[in-house]
Amino acid sequence: MTQSETVTQNAATITMALAPAQVIRGSGTLAQAAESIARLGQRPLMIGGDRNRETNQQFLAPALENLTGEYISYSPDCSEASLERLREAVNQHQADVIIGIGGGKALDTAKLIAFQTQRPIVTVPASAATCAAWTALSNVYTDAGAFSYDVALAQCPELLILDYDLVATAPQRTLVAGIGDALAKWYEASISSGASNQTMIIAAVQQARVLRDILFQKSVEALEQPGGEAWREVVDASILLAGVIGGLGGAQCRTVAAHAVHNGLTHLLDCHDVLHGEKVAFGILVQLRLEEICQGSQLAATARQQLIQFYNRLGLPVSLKDINLGNVTVTDLQKAAEIACRPGSDIHHLPFSISPTDLVAAMVSTTAPQIGTKETVQSKSQ
């Protein structure tokens, strides 16, 4: 047996969902995408939100001129009840392709419906708030918006259409949230990947570093000049490059504490109006604070202070007060922390063990000026 044969036999079989089969991006791309959509089906079911329904339909109309389409809302959330209703809508419309248009929850819902009904999926991001248009993953929530679980999908979308003109109609706050969500790729992947020497993991982590640097360098200009070159680069970074990293790195470049904190916070009613990426951005600070508290990491302390300065320039949250939890009780924080720390949570991909009490201590001290011991920080949260 040759050495190469031995390596092949010993190597684990890994299935990777790297990228959409086709990505079309630019200004006015939706109006030019009719042929690409028609190749996938003639009876599209469009899944989006109620709030931006008129805008979404206006942008989709030229691409669907010769197709038999129907628009349906995913509201109130990407929940079991909504999914059941939408599966029935697929059958009633005799849909042969699903088009998801909107923000992260609309796209997650559409992707999951396509997966469950075995239809091709076209994703059309209407904001740069997440990388959901790219990924082979959907998050499922309760009707009240509390995170329940995620579903790994068999593949990335068949077609992703990024129309800058549509994204430009979204409030600037959504781009800021997308920057926060994308930043987490570096802070989570760099810690969850450990000391991996696997080529694809190394590539993903290095791309996450590039993504972080692009956002540091271009985000302020992008927000000052909407629609400009820097704006387009940051939109690409938040939607496309963030998705590339997840595709390259797979499970080993997974979400860690930042997204686990988000998941826990969704169970607190007071911050339901806070966007996904805003919660995740706050979660990055919490993750770094955990590294300080539990490991005494000066590197994490420096990174946290650097991020706070960057967040202040963009308008991202740096404290509980900034996510509408300034008056939250320790009991409520403990509830969120227990959900974030439940068995199987991504927070346990940290290279050290933590408790809900540790997490509460980190959440209440994200703006602390210096490293504190676990004991002194916990005493402040009592």
C-alpha positions in Angstrom: 0.0 0.0 0.0 1.4 3.4 -1.0 1.6 6.3 1.4 -1.1 8.2 -0.6 -3.4 5.3 -0.3 -2.9 5.2 3.4 -3.7 8.8 3.7 -6.8 8.4 1.6 -8.1 5.5 3.7 -7.4 7.3 7.0 -8.9 10.7 6.0 -12.4 11.4 7.2 -15.0 11.9 4.5 -16.2 15.5 4.6 -19.1 17.0 2.6 -18.7 20.7 2.0 -21.3 23.2 0.9 -18.9 25.8 -0.4 -20.9 28.3 -2.4 -24.0 29.1 -4.5 -23.9 27.5 -7.9 -24.2 31.0 -9.5 -23.7 34.5 -8.1 -24.9 37.5 -10.0 -24.0 40.9 -8.6 -24.2 44.5 -9.7 -26.6 47.4 -10.1 -29.9 46.5 -11.8 -29.0 42.8 -11.8 -32.5 41.6 -10.8 -34.0 43.1 -14.0 -31.4 41.1 -16.0 -31.8 37.8 -14.2 -34.9 36.5 -15.9 -33.1 33.8 -17.9 -31.2 32.5 -14.9 -34.4 32.3 -12.8 -36.4 30.7 -15.7 -33.8 27.9 -16.0 -34.7 26.9 -12.5 -38.5 27.0 -12.8 -41.5 28.6 -14.3 -43.7 28.9 -11.2 -41.8 30.7 -8.5 -43.0 31.1 -4.9 -41.5 34.3 -3.6 -41.0 34.3 0.2 -40.4 37.7 1.9 -41.6 40.1 4.6 -44.7 42.2 4.8 -42.8 45.5 5.6 -41.0 45.7 2.3 -43.4 43.7 0.1 -44.1 46.5 -2.3 -40.3 47.3 -2.9 -39.5 43.6 -3.2 -42.2 43.0 -5.8 -41.2 46.1 -7.7 -37.6 44.9 -8.1 -38.6 41.3 -8.9 -41.3 42.2 -11.5 -39.0 42.5 -14.5 -37.3 39.2 -13.8 -40.6 37.4 -13.4 -42.5 39.0 -16.4 -43.0 35.7 -18.2 -43.3 33.5 -15.1 -46.2 32.6 -12.9 -45.2 33.9 -9.6 -46.8 34.3 -6.2 -45.5 36.4 -3.2 -46.2 35.2 0.3 -45.0 36.5 3.7 -43.0 34.4 6.1 -44.4 36.3 9.1 -44.4 36.2 12.0 -41.0 34.5 11.9 -39.0 31.5 10.6 -41.0 29.4 13.0 -42.6 25.9 12.9 -46.1 27.5 12.3 -44.8 29.6 9.4 -42.9 26.7 7.8 -46.0 24.5 7.9 -48.1 27.2 6.2 -45.4 27.9 3.6 -45.0 24.2 2.7 -48.8 24.1 2.0 -48.4 27.3 -0.1 -45.7 25.5 -2.2 -48.2 22.7 -3.0 -51.1 25.0 -3.6 -49.1 27.2 -6.1 -47.5 24.1 -7.6 -44.2 26.0 -7.2 -41.2 24.6 -8.9 -38.7 27.1 -7.6 -38.5 29.2 -4.4 -37.2 32.8 -4.3 -36.3 34.2 -1.0 -36.1 38.0 -0.9 -35.4 40.2 2.2 -33.3 40.0 5.3 -31.8 37.0 7.1 -35.0 35.6 8.5 -36.8 35.8 5.1 -33.8 34.1 3.4 -33.5 31.4 6.1 -37.2 30.6 5.8 -37.0 30.4 2.0 -33.9 28.2 2.1 -35.4 25.8 4.6 -38.7 25.6 2.7 -36.8 24.8 -0.5 -34.8 22.2 1.3 -37.9 20.6 2.8 -39.9 20.5 -0.4 -36.9 19.7 -2.6 -37.1 22.8 -4.8 -34.2 24.9 -6.1 -33.7 28.2 -4.2 -32.8 31.7 -5.4 -31.7 34.1 -2.7 -32.1 37.9 -3.2 -30.7 39.9 -0.2 -32.6 43.1 0.3 -30.0 44.4 2.8 -26.5 43.6 3.8 -27.5 42.7 7.4 -26.3 39.0 7.2 -24.6 36.5 4.9 -27.8 34.3 4.9 -28.1 34.7 1.1 -24.9 32.6 0.7 -25.0 29.9 3.4 -26.3 26.4 3.7 -27.9 27.0 7.1 -31.2 28.2 8.4 -32.1 29.3 11.9 -35.5 28.5 13.3 -37.3 30.7 15.9 -40.5 30.6 17.9 -43.4 32.7 16.7 -42.3 35.3 19.4 -38.8 35.5 17.8 -36.8 33.4 20.3 -34.1 31.2 18.8 -34.9 27.5 18.8 -32.4 25.6 16.7 -30.5 25.7 13.4 -30.7 23.4 10.4 -27.7 22.4 8.2 -28.9 22.3 4.6 -27.6 20.0 1.9 -26.2 22.7 -0.3 -25.9 26.5 -0.8 -28.5 28.2 -3.0 -28.6 27.5 -6.8 -28.6 31.2 -7.5 -27.7 34.3 -5.5 -28.7 37.7 -7.0 -27.1 40.7 -5.3 -28.6 43.8 -6.7 -26.9 46.9 -5.2 -29.9 49.0 -6.1 -32.2 46.9 -3.9 -29.7 46.7 -1.1 -29.5 50.5 -1.2 -33.2 50.8 -0.3 -32.5 49.3 3.1 -31.9 51.5 6.2 -28.3 52.2 6.9 -28.7 50.5 10.2 -28.9 47.2 8.4 -25.5 47.6 6.9 -24.1 48.5 10.3 -25.6 45.4 11.7 -24.2 43.3 8.8 -20.7 44.7 9.6 -21.2 43.5 13.2 -22.3 40.1 12.1 -19.4 39.7 9.6 -16.8 40.8 12.1 -17.7 37.8 14.2 -16.3 35.5 11.5 -12.7 36.4 12.7 -13.3 36.5 16.4 -15.2 33.2 16.4 -13.4 31.2 13.7 -9.9 32.1 15.0 -10.8 30.6 18.4 -12.9 27.6 17.3 -10.4 26.4 14.7 -7.7 25.9 17.3 -4.3 25.0 15.9 -5.7 23.2 12.9 -3.3 22.4 10.1 -6.0 21.5 7.6 -5.7 23.5 4.4 -9.3 24.6 4.1 -9.5 25.6 7.8 -6.3 27.7 7.5 -7.7 29.3 4.3 -11.0 30.1 6.1 -9.4 31.7 9.1 -7.1 33.8 7.0 -10.0 35.0 4.9 -11.7 35.9 8.2 -8.7 38.0 9.0 -8.9 39.7 5.6 -12.7 40.3 6.1 -12.0 41.9 9.5 -9.4 44.2 8.0 -11.6 45.2 5.1 -14.3 46.2 7.5 -11.9 48.1 9.7 -10.6 50.0 6.7 -13.7 50.7 4.7 -16.8 50.7 6.9 -16.7 54.4 8.0 -16.3 55.6 4.4 -19.0 53.2 3.3 -21.5 54.7 5.7 -20.5 58.2 4.8 -20.9 57.6 1.1 -23.8 55.2 0.5 -23.8 53.6 -2.9 -20.1 54.5 -3.4 -17.2 52.2 -4.1 -16.4 51.5 -0.4 -20.1 50.9 0.2 -20.2 48.2 -2.4 -17.0 46.6 -1.1 -18.5 46.5 2.4 -21.8 45.1 1.1 -19.8 42.4 -0.7 -17.8 41.7 2.4 -20.9 41.4 4.6 -22.9 39.2 2.3 -20.4 37.3 0.1 -17.0 37.1 1.8 -18.6 36.2 5.1 -20.4 33.4 3.4 -17.2 32.2 1.7 -15.6 31.8 5.1 -18.4 29.6 6.4 -18.2 27.5 3.2 -14.5 27.0 3.3 -14.2 26.4 7.1 -17.4 24.4 7.6 -18.1 23.1 11.1 -14.6 23.8 12.5 -14.9 27.5 11.7 -18.2 27.6 13.5 -20.0 30.2 15.6 -18.9 30.4 19.2 -19.8 32.8 22.0 -20.9 35.8 20.0 -23.7 33.9 18.3 -24.5 31.9 21.4 -25.0 35.2 23.2 -27.3 36.4 20.4 -29.3 33.2 20.8 -29.8 33.7 24.5 -30.7 37.4 24.1 -33.5 36.5 21.7 -35.4 35.1 24.6 -35.6 38.6 26.3 -38.5 40.6 25.0 -36.9 44.0 25.6 -34.3 43.5 22.9 -36.5 41.9 20.2 -36.2 45.1 18.1 -32.4 44.8 18.2 -31.1 43.4 14.9 -29.3 40.1 14.6 -26.0 41.6 13.8 -26.3 44.2 16.6 -26.7 41.4 19.1 -23.9 39.4 17.5 -21.6 42.5 17.7 -22.4 42.8 21.4 -21.7 39.1 21.7 -18.2 39.6 20.3 -17.4 41.9 23.1 -18.8 39.4 25.6 -16.7 36.7 24.1 -13.5 38.8 24.4 -14.5 39.7 28.0 -14.9 36.0 28.8 -11.3 35.4 27.5 -10.2 38.2 29.9 -12.2 36.9 32.9 -11.5 33.2 32.5 -8.0 33.3 31.0 -6.6 36.7 31.9 -6.0 37.4 28.3 -4.3 40.8 27.7 -4.7 40.2 23.9 -8.5 39.9 24.3 -8.5 43.0 26.5 -6.7 45.0 23.8 -9.0 43.6 21.0 -12.1 44.6 23.1 -10.9 48.1 23.5 -10.1 48.4 19.8 -13.6 47.1 18.9 -15.3 49.5 21.3 -13.7 52.5 19.6 -14.7 51.1 16.2 -18.2 50.4 17.3 -18.6 53.9 18.6 -17.7 55.3 15.2 -20.3 53.0 13.5 -23.1 53.0 16.1 -22.8 49.4 17.1 -23.8 48.5 20.7 -21.1 48.3 23.4 -23.2 47.6 26.4 -26.5 46.1 27.7 -28.0 49.6 27.6 -27.3 49.9 23.9 -29.4 46.8 23.2 -32.4 48.0 25.3 -31.3 46.0 28.4 -30.1 48.8 30.6 -32.7 48.0 33.2 -32.6 44.2 32.8 -32.6 42.2 36.0 -29.9 39.7 36.9 -32.6 37.1 36.9 -33.4 37.8 33.2 -29.7 37.9 32.3 -29.3 34.6 34.0 -32.1 33.1 31.9 -30.5 34.3 28.7 -27.1 33.0 29.9 -28.5 29.6 30.8 -30.0 29.3 27.3 -26.7 30.4 25.7 -24.8 27.8 27.9 -27.2 24.9 27.4 -25.7 21.6 26.3 -24.8 21.6 22.6 -24.5 25.4 22.4 -21.8 26.8 20.3 -20.4 28.6 23.3 -18.8 25.4 24.4 -16.4 25.6 21.4 -14.5 28.0 23.5 -11.1 26.4 24.6 -12.2 26.8 28.3 -15.3 26.0 30.3 -17.7 28.6 31.4 -20.8 28.8 33.5 -23.9 31.0 33.1 -22.6 33.0 36.0 -19.4 33.7 34.1 -21.4 34.7 31.1 -23.6 37.1 33.1 -20.4 38.6 34.5 -19.1 39.2 31.0 -22.3 40.7 29.7 -22.5 43.3 32.4 -18.8 44.4 32.0 -18.2 44.7 28.3 -17.0 48.3 28.7 -14.7 47.5 31.6 -11.5 49.5 31.2 -9.2 46.7 32.2 -8.9 43.0 33.0 -10.8 41.9 36.1 -10.6 38.5 37.8 -13.6 36.2 37.7 -14.3 36.8 41.3 -14.3 40.6 41.2 -16.4 40.8 38.0 -18.9 38.3 39.4 -19.3 40.3 42.5 -20.4 43.3 40.4 -23.2 41.3 38.8 -24.8 40.3 42.0 
